[in-house]
């Protein structure tokens, strides 16, 4: 079946460090891929998305590239800030009306 | 993107009682979804609600425990019935935003439920 696997957390980084959160998926066809962020005590916000192979999603300094050959959608940021501390969820969906399938989430903690 | 108002934001309930969660959207949407996020866990879809039809439940979730209403294209409710401490979770509604350039899913801020 379809599934999403993320690297386990928590991930602890110092401010201005480089961030990578790995995400791989198992799916048939060509799903759309998403990264959502959940700040402490809040709901989910869409961070970025990609809808086809080789697309790069980007937002707020975060980037992720849809790699069909490696079935991956790794999240990267060149220089993290304390305000980036949150839980990050990778997810996939097939089409309008299709459910989101989430990874287990990766908690990021950025220290000053 | 659509803006969702979800109420209540949090509640503490006695076991055996029921809680109804409301989700109001500022625009008409076709699909509405209800998710559960158990403590420290990822999100799991409970059911999908279309206006004018019965909700479609995922495996492991039943209508008697989680009845859903979808009276129009901007509103839905989820009821958590006969609650037990195992129902303590965050419940989130989500809407299908794929008709707009936003192209994705928007989530409400969630309802943090504690059952004592």
Interface residues (C-beta under 8 A of the other chain):
Chain A: X32 X34 X36 X42 X43 X44 X45 X46 X49 X51 X89 X93 X95 X96 X97 X99 X100 X102 X103 X104 X105
Chain B: X1 X6 X30 X31 X33 X41 X42 X43 X44 X45 X48 X58 X92 X94 X96 X98 X99 X102 X103 X104 X105 X106 X107 X108 X109 X110
